[in-house]
Amino acid sequence: MGKNRNNTKNSFLKSVLVLTIFASFSVLIIGGYWIFESAAPRPTTIIDSESHTVMTKESIVGGQAVFQKYALMDYGSVLGYGSYLGPDYTAEALKIYTEGMQAYQAEEKFGKPKEELTSEEQTIIQQDVIDEMRVNRYDAASDTLTLTAAQTAGVEKVREFYREVFTKGDGWGLLPGLIQEEHMPEEGRAWVSDGDQITQISDFFFWTAWISSTLREDDDITYTNNWPYYEEAGNTMPLSAVWWSAASVTILVLLVAVILYFFYRYQFGMQEAYGKGRFPQYHLNSLPLTPSQEKTGKYITVVILLFFVQVMFGGLLAHYYAEPDSFYGMDFIADIFPFSIAKGFHLQLAIFWIATSWLAMGIYIAPVVGGREPKRQGLLVNILFWALVFLVGGSLIGQWLGAQGKLGNLWFIFGHQGWEYLELGRFWQYVLAAGMAIWLFIVWRGIHSGLKQEKDRGGLIHLLFYSAIAVPAFYIFAFFINPGSHFTMADYWRWWLVHLWVEGIFEVFAVVVIGFLLVYMRLVTKSSVVRTLYFQLTLLLGSGVIGIGHHYYYNGSAEVWIALGAVFSALEVIPLTLLILEAYEQYKMMRDGGVMFPYKASFWFLISTAVWNLLGAGVLGFLINLPAANYFEHGQYLTAAHAHGSMMGVYGMFAIAVILFTLRNIIKPGAWNEKLIKISLWGLNLGLAGMILITLLPIGYFQFKTAFESGYWASRAVEFYQQDIIQTLLAWRALPDSIFIVFGVVPLLILTVKALFHLRAVTHGEGEELPEQIDDSQSPEPLEQELK
């Protein structure tokens, strides 16, 4: 009877999960179509008041390609999306465009420069310009935009400004002569239009300024929902940002109570599978080891090597905020690795080492689940390894060559694609997709027999397989973007990668893997884990899928996304908070295991993952996701605080947890060094907390304050970073960075390099059945009963 009740309850939970997934993605896809339909126009022709052509769609689209080709999204940002050292080009162009119109109107109306006007005359000019620039003069029938004489003067000012910037440098991190005509053929260009590239990129920046200051047709809000904040252009916070900020908090408080009720009422926590004094026994010396499992050792070493290189680039980036064109006087470093390239490497290496750690763990557990090593599994693992080496090395070289303008028309294929987090050229994306497909095939071959034995198609092994399928499946959306894509639509799909793939699917895979490993180690019952996973996945996907909308507030998407993003991104905090309860249970399991428990190191990092899930992803995410806060903060250092706390704190810590679990099983027990790992644990956590508390949060507050008082553009200007207090905070960043690298990463590097020379010998070959790996004698629920 009890078993039937559990099956009935699980069937209901499955139905709820499936319905949640269907409803969430329906909203997301319908909302995407809405974005497509309501996207700001890119007029075929833009003319002045005398019908002379000012610019064309080809120039705007070509300018977007120039922006991407030179990796400028990894230096500054457009519509708030990108990196933080350089300006936000939308906000900067809007300011120049507005001032150009004001200067024109001052001469026209009062016959003198704006600076010589009285305060009353300046007020008149400012209001006249606001009224003029907010009128939408786009004619859909002819696909033509007509500019007034003042707006045309504003365009010329924008072009003049950026010609000087890209010729002489911006006096900060943008080196002189970045954009060169010789980098592209004169004719037959790929994505970049014929003609001067600086004019094209200027036109693209103007277009973003135009959509941010022009009202949607038959509406009282601009295409970007009045962002960026700049009163002289009439951009002030919309009512929807204030209302939905308040509404999201109210709904959050209500649903916290409701979800906690269901959590405790129906016991959705994991239940221990052992009794007092009957903790499972682990005999590492006699653990079976297959050829494919043994080969994960080199994966793990490469993971930590990539981690080390990634954080070194992070340290270089932190230094550039104080000295953007040199590294302690060594100018050649900035010449070889300017900020944009170093930032692209920093982001891509993070994705590489975190994803590779999960690939290694999947390869290791496949024979465990299936009970034997498939034929030629080791060969496939080797092929995947060298494919990853080719991908990492080739893509980094390609990014460097592309961003330096050395690949000509091949920049998008083999170079730097130009989107933050999607820096990989299209060819390298295909290699990555193929590698993930090979990995999925390896996992499927390994767990195939386990899938056949598990009668419940929604059981634990099936959930593990479904989450593994989602990893390569959701990367497909990277191919929906090309340099000619409308920026708003491209950003819609880009966040499918960054939010749904990196933050969503990785999260789903993580909670399923944790559940599986806890069952595998006889620490929790399978029935409780399956029930818990359905509950957690429903909350994660029910809030996270639509919660992607907080990225769509001000990128040109419809105003409805402010409501959807605000409510559902606030709800994302709930499942992250509940994981703290799970972390406490993991702590109790580790404590009950005593000094003989061999997986304490993995549990330390699992607990760190849960803490950073709450603080980095939850608390810091909630801080910036409220529309009213995001309106002033969008793309500032508070975003960087959230990004570091969630990317490294959650996915990085979890990656380390799983590689330590794998490494513990393939290394000779005598070579294990728990003291070294404990140093790393504290070094990584203290270093990461220091980065956020000492530098990222304080600078983020000052940026927020500057944007609120002087306009968003001022918070991203060079002058902001050159303030004494900001430079002092940046200088202090060296302390936590050093702790993170020296005491956090280096011990792991030492451990994993030594491990390569102390791997256990293979005990079981291809096709041999693997024996039980953990002593069930002290556990009330044998493994056969739990996993079958």
N, C-alpha and C positions, 0 to 999 in steps of 0.2 A: 504493500500500500504506500509506504514511504517513497519507494522508487517511482511509483506512478504519479504521486503528487509532485515530485521533483521534475519529472518529464513534462507534466502539465504546466508547471510554473515556468520551466525553461522554454516551452513552446510559446507561451504568452510573451516572455521577454524577447524571444527571437522576432516575433511578430512586431512588437513595439520597436525594436531596433531597425528592422527592415522598413517599417513605415516612416520612422524618423529619417533614415537615409534618403528614402524616396522624396519625402516632403522637403527636406533641407536642400537637396540638389535641384529639385523643381524650382524652388524659390530662387536659387542662385542662377540657374540657367535662364529662367524667365526674366530675372533682373538684368542678366547680361544682354538679353535681347533688347530690353528697355534702354540700356546704356547705348547699344548700337543705334537704336532708333533716335535717341535724343542727343547723340554726340554733337559737339560743336562742329560747324561746317569748316571744310578746308576749300575755300572758293577756288574755282578754276582760274578766275582772274580777279585781281584787286586793282581798282582804278581810283584816280583822284577825282576831284570835283569837275575837272575839265575832260574827263574820260581818257586820260593818259594812263597806260598800264604802270602800276607801281611795283607789283610783284605777281607771281603766278603760283598755282598749286605746286608745280614742279620745283619751284624755289623753296617753298615751305617744306615739302617732303624731302627734298635734297638736303636742306639744312638739318632736318632731324637725323638723316643718315650721317652727315658730317659730325654732329654732336655724338652719335654713337661710335663712329669710326675711330675717333680720337679718345675714346674712353672718358669723356667728360662727365658722364653720370657717376663715375668713380672719383671725381674731383669735386664737382658741385652738384646741383640738382635742378630739375625742372618740375614745376608744380609741386615742389616740396619733396620729390622722390629722387634719391641719389645719395651722394656723400656729403660731408659736412665742412671740409676745409674751405672749399670755394664758395662762391655766392649761390643763392638760388637765382637762376637766370630769369625765371618768370618774374620774381619780385624786383630784381634789379632792372629788367627791361621795362616793367610797368612804371617804375619811378622815373626812368629816363624818358619814356614815352609821355608821361604826364607832364614832366617839366618842359619837354619840348613843345607841347601844346600850350602850356601856360606862357612860355616865352613868346610864341607866335601871337597869342591873343593879347598879350601886353602891348606889343608893337602895333597891332591892328587897332585896338580900342583906345589906347592912351598914348601911342607914339613914343614910347620909351621902354627901356629894358625892365624886366620884372623887378630887379633889385632896387630900382628907383621909385617903384610905386608906393603909395601910402598904404597903410594897413587896410584901410577901407577898400582901396582899389584892388589890393591883392585878394581880399575876401571875395570881391565880385568876380575876379578872374578865376579863382579856384572853383567857385560854384558853377560858373559858365562852362568850364572845362569838364567838370563832373557830368553836368547835364548833357554836354555834347558827346562825350566818349561812351556814355551808357546807352545811347540810342543805337538800336540794331539796324544797320543799313544793308544787311545782306538780303539779296533777292534770290530766293530758291529757284525760281523759274529759269533765270539766266545763269544761275550759279556764280553770281558776281557780287562782290562787296565793294561798295563805294565809300571812300574816305573823304572827310572834309579837308579843307586846306590845312587846318590846325593839326589834324591827325596825320596828314602827309608829312608835315614838318616834324611831328613826333617820330615817324618812321625814319626820317633822315638822321635825326639825333641818335636813334638806336644803332643805325648802321655805322655812323661815325664813331660812336663809342666802342663798338666791338671790333672795328677795324684796328683801332689803336691797341685794344687789349690783346688781340691775337697776333699783332705785329710786334709789339714791344713787351708783351707780358702784362700780367695784372698786378705786379709788384708784390706778389704773395707766393702762391705755389704753382702758377701757370708760367712756364718758361717762354721766352720770346720766340717767335717764329714757329709755333707749334703747327699751324695749318699751312701747308705748302702746296701750291698747284702741281708741282712736279711729283707729288705723291700719287697722283691719279693721271690716267691718260687724258689727252685733250678731248677726245670723243669716245663714245661707246662706254660710258662709265656705268658701273654697277651701283644702282640706288642713288648715288650722288648725281645731281643734274649737271649738264654742261654749264660752264661759266664759273665765275669766282666763288670759291667755297666760303669765304668769309661773309660775303653778301648773303649767301644761302643760310648760313647758321644764324645770322642776324635776323633774317626774315622769319625763321622758325621761332626765335626768341620773341620777336614782335607778336607773332600769332598767339603764343601762349599768354602774352600780356593782353592782347585783344580779347581772348575768350574769358580772361579773368576780370575784365572791366566792362564787358558788354552784356546787357540783359538778354536772357533767353527770350525768344519771340513770345509775346503775350504773357510775360511773367515779370515779376519784380525782383528777380535775383539773377546773378550772372551765371554763365556756364559752369563756373567753378564754385558756385554757392558763396560768392563774395570773398573768396580767398585769392590772394593773400591780403592780410589786413593792411590797409593803406588809406587813411581818411581822405587824402588829397585826390584819390581816384574814386572816392565814394564807397570804398570797400570796408564795411563794418560787419560785425558778427550777425548772422541771420537769426531770426527767432527760433528756427528749427534746431539750431545748435544748442540753444539754452534749454528749450523745452524738452528735447529728447535726452539731454544730459540728466535732467531731473527725473524724467520718466524712467530711464534705465536704472538709476539707483533705487527708485521705488520698487520696480519690478524685481530687481536683484534681491532686495531685502525680503520680499514676499516669497520668492521661489527658494531662497536659502532655507526658510522654515519648512516649506513643502517637501523639498528634496531630503532634508535631514529626517523628516518624519518617515518618509518611505525607506530611507537607508536603515534606520533603526527598527522600524516596524517589521520589515520583511527580511532583516538580517542579511544585507548585501555585502557584509565584510567577509574576508576569507577566514575559514575555520582551521585551526591547527589540526594536523593529522597525527600528532604524537601526544602522549600523556606525560605527566610529571615523572621524571626519571627514565623515560623511554624515548630518548632523543635518537634519531637515526645515526648510524655509524658509517663513516666514509673511509674507505681503504684506498688511498690514492696510489699506493705502490702497485696494487693489483688491478687498477682500472684498465679496461681494454682500450687500445689505441689503434686506429686504422690509418692507412696511408694518407687519406684526405685530411683527417684530423691533425696528423703530424705536420702537414704542410701549412696549417694555419699559423704556425710559428713565424714564418717569414712575413705573412700578412700583418701580424701584430707588430713586428719590428718596423715595418714600413709605416704603419699607422702612427707610431710615436715619432718617427723621424719627420713625417709630414707635419705632425702637431708641433714639433720643435721649430721647424722652418716657418710654419704659420705664425707662431707667437713672436718670432724674431721680426717678421714683417709688421706685426702689430706694434712692437716696440718702436720700430722705425716710423710708423705712421703717427704714433703719439708724439715723437720728437718733432715731426714736421709741423705740428701746430705751433711750436715755438720757433722753429727755424726751418721754414718750408723749402728752402732751396739748397740745403746743405745738411750734413750730418756731422756735427761738432767740427766744422771747418772743412770737411772732406766733400767738396762740391761734386766730385765725380760720382758719388753714390746717388745723389739726387739726379744727376744726368742719366745714370743707368736705370735707376728705379725711381722715377718721379712719383708723386703721391698717387696719381691715378692708377699706375701699373701696380704699385705696392698694395693699394687697396683692393684691386681686383684679385691679386694673388692671395691676399689675406682671406678674402671671402671664399674663393674657390678651394683653397687648401683646407679650410674648415669643413666644407661639404665633403671633400675627398676623404679626409681622415676619419670623420665621423661615420660616413657611409661605409667605408672599407672595414671599419671595426664591426659593423653590423653584418657585413657580408661574411667576415671570418667566423663570427658566432653562428650564423646560419649554416655555414659549411660544417662546423664542428657538431652541431646538435642533430644534423640530418641523419647520420648513422644511428645515433642514440634513439631517435624516434622510430626509424625503420627496422632497427634490430640487426642490420648487416650493412656492409660496404658494397655498393653496386660496382659492377665491372667498369674499369677505366674511369672511375670517379676521380682518382688522383690526377689523371691526365687532364681532365676538364678543369680541375682546380688550378693546375699549372698554367693552362691556357688563359684562364681568367686572370691570374696574377700578372702575367706578362702583358695582357691587354690593358690592365690598370696602369702598369708602369708606362706603357706607350701613351695612354690617355693623359696621365698627369704630366709627363715630360713634354709630350708634343703640344698639349693645349697651353701650357705655360709659355713655351717658346713662341707659339702662335699668337698668344695674347700680346706678348711684348712686341713682336714684329708688327702686328696689326695696329696697335696704339701708337707706334712710332711712324706709321704711314709707309711701311716698307713692303706691304703686300699688294698695293694697287687695288685692282678690282676684286681680289680674292680676300679682302679684309673680313667680310662677313662669313665666308666659308671656313677659312683656316685661322683667322685672327681673333680679334676682340669684338664680340657681337654688340657690345655697347650697353646692355641692360644690366643694372646692378643685380647680383646673384645669378645672372644668366650670361656671364662674361664669355663662356665657351663659344667658339665659332661653331657653325652648324655641323661641320664634319665631325668635330669632337663631340657634339651632342649625339650624333649617330653612334659613335664609338661607345659613349657612356650607356646609351640605351641598349646596345648590343651586349655590353658587359653585364648589365642588370638582367637581361634575358637569359644569358648563360648561367648566371647565379641562380635564377629562379628554376632553371632546368636542373641544376645540380641539387638544389633543395628538394625539388619534386621527386627526382630519382631516389634520393635518400629516404624520404618519408613516405614513399608510395605505399609500401606494405602497411605502414601504420595507418594511413588513410583508409585502406581497404578493410582493416580490422575494426576501425572505429565506425560503428553502425550509425551513430548520430552525425548527420551531415552538418550539424552546428556544434559539434563537440570541440574539445580543446585542440586536438591536432588539426582539425579542419579550420578552426579560427586562426591558428598559427599559419596555415597555408594561405588562407584568404588575405591575411595581413601582409604576407610575403608577396602575393600577387599584386597588391595595391602599390608596392614600392616602385616597380617599373611601369605599371599601368598609368599612374598619375604623372609620370614624367612626360607622357605623350604630349601634354599641353604646351610643353616648351616649343613644339614645332608649329604652334598656331601663330607665332609671331615672326614678322620679318621687318626689315628697316622701313618698308613702305606702309606698315600698319598705322592706322590712326592711333595717336599716342594714348588716348583714353582707352581704346579697346585693347591695345597692346598691354597696357597696365592692368586691365581686367584679367587677362590671361596670365600675366607675369605673377600676379598674386596667387593664382592657382598653384604655381610652383612654390613660391616663397612661403605662403601661408598654408595651403592645403597639403602640399607635398612635404616640405621641410617641417612645418610646425604641426600639421595635422596627421598625415599618414605616418610620419616617423613616430609621433606620439601614440597612435593606435598600435603600431608595431611594437613599440616599447612596452606598453602595458600588457599586451598579449605575451610577449617574451618573458616578462617578469613573472606573470602567472604560470606559464609553462615551467620555468626553471624552479619555482617554488614547489610545484607538484613533483617535478623530477627529483628534487632533493628530499622528498617525503615530508616537507614542512607543513603543507596545507592540503586539504582534501580537494580532489578534482571537482566534485560537485559544487563546492562553495566557490571555487575559482571560476568555473564556467558562469555561474550565476552572477558573480561579481563583475566579470568581464562584460557581460551583456549590459549590466547597469552602467558601468563606466563608459563603455563605447557609446551607449545611447546619449549620455550626458556630453561626452566629448564631441561627437558628431552633430548632436542636436544644437549645440551652442557654437561650435567652431566653424562649421561650414558656412552658415549665414553670417557668423561673426567676422568673416573675411571682409564684410562691408565697411569696417572701420578704416580700411585702406582706400575706400572709394569716396570719402567725404568730399574732397576738394580737387579731384583729378579730372573734373569735367563730367562726372557721372551725375545722374538725376538726383534731385534733393531727397527722394524717398530713401536713398541709401544712408542718409544721416540717421533716420529712424531705425532702419534694419541693423545697421552696423552698431549703433549705440546700445540697443537692447541686447543683441546677441553676443557682442563682444564683452559686455558686462557679465553675462551669464557664464562665459568661459572661465571665470574665476572659481565657480563652484566645483567643477570636477577637479581642478588643480588643488583646491583646498582639501577635498576629500582624500587626495593622495597622501596628505600628511598623516591621516589616520592609518593608512596602509603602511607608511614608513615606520610608525610607532610599532605596529605589529611585527615588521621586519626586524626592528631593534630588539624586541622581546625574543624572537626566534634566535637571533645571534647571541643574545645573552644566555638563553637556555642551552645553546650548544656548547658553552663554556670554552675553555682554552683549546680544546681539541677540534673545535669547529673550523674546517679548513678554508671556508669561503668568507671569512670576516671582511677581508679587503673589498670584495665585491659589494657586501652589504654596507660598508662605510660609504661607498660611492652611490649606492642606491638611495640611502638616506639623504645624502647631499643632493641628489637629483630631486627628491621630493621637496626639500627645503627651498631649493632654487626654483622649482616649479611654482611654489606659492609666492616667493618674493620676486624673482626675476620675471617670470612669465605672467603671474597673476597680479601682484601688487603694482609693480612698475608698469605692466601693460595696462591695468585699469587706470593708472594715473594719466596716461597719455591718450587713452582711447575715448574718454568722454569728449564729445564734439566741441564743447565750450573750451576745454583745455587744449584740445588738438588744434583748434583754430589759431592759437597763438604759438603753439609748440611745434607744430608739424615740421618734421625734418630737422630737429635740433638735437642737442646733447642729451635731453631726456629720452629721446628715441634710442640713442646710443646706449644709455644705461639699461633700458629694457632689452635691447638686442644682445648686449653682453651677458646680462643676467639669464636670459632665456637660451641663447644659442650655446654658450659655454656652460652655463650653470645647469641647464637641463640636458641638452643633447650631448654635450661634451662629457659631463659627469656620467651619464648613462653609458656612453660609448666606452669610457674607461672601465666601468663596472663590468660590462660584458666581456671585454678583452681580458680582464683579470680573472674572470671565471674560466674562460677558455684556457688562458695561460696556466692557471693552477692545475688543470687537468692534463696538460701535455708536457709540463716541465717536471724534472726530477724533484721530488718533494724536498730533498736536501738543499736544492739550489734556490728555494723560495725565500725571499727576504721581506718579511712583513714590516720590519722597522723602516726600510726604505720607502715602502708604500705609505706608511703612516706619515712620514715626512712630506711625501708628495700630496697626500690628502689635505693636510693643513696648509701647505704652501699654495695649492691651487685655490682652496676656499678663502683663505685670508687675502691672497693676492687679488682675487676677483672682487671680493667685498671691498677691498681698499680702492681699486680702480673706480668702482661705482660711488663709494661714499666720499672719497677724497677729491675726485676730479669730475666725474661725469654728472652726478646729481647737482653739485654746486654750480658748475658752469651752465648746466641746463636751466637752473633757476634764474641765473643772471640773463640768459638768453630770453627766457620767457618774459622777464621783467622788461627787458629792452624792447622786445616786440610789442608788448602791451603799451609802453609809453611812447615809442617812436615809430612804430610800424615794423612789419615783419622784416623788410629788407635790411633794417639796421642791425637786427640780431644775427645776420649772416654776412655782414660787411667785414672787410679786413680790419677796420678800426675797432670792432668789438674784440677780436682776438688779441689785439695789440695793447689792450688795457693792462695795467700793472697787476691787478688782482687776478685776471684771467691767466696771464703768463705765470704768476706764482702758483696757481692751482695746477697748471700744466706741468710746471717743474716738479711739483710734488708727486706727479703721476709716476715718476721714475722709481719711487720706492715700492709701491705695490707691484709694478711691472717686474721689478727685479726679484721680488719674493715669488711671484708667480712662475717666472722662468727658472730661477736658480733652485728654489726649494720645491717647486711643483712639477715642472716638466723634466728637468735634468734627472732626478731620481728615477722616474719612469723610463727614461731613455737608457739609463745604466742597466736597469732591471731587464728590459726587453732585449737589449743587445747581448747581455750575458746569457739570457734564456736560450738564444739560438745555439749556444754551445753546450746546453744542458737539457736538451729535449729527450724525453723518454723514447725507448725503442718501440717500434710498431709491434703490436702483439697479435693482431688479427688481420688477415689479408682479405682480398676481395671475395665476397660471397659467403664468408664465414659468419655464422651466427654469433652475435655478441652475448656474453653472459650478463647476468644481473650485475649492476655496477655498485649498488648500495645495499648494505645489510638491512633486510626488512625485519629482522628478528625482534627489534625493539619498537617497531612501528605498527600500530594497530591496523593500518590499511596497506596491504602489500602493493607493490608497484604494478603488478599485473592487473589488479582490481582497479587501480587508479587510472592507468593510461589506456586501458582497453574498454 
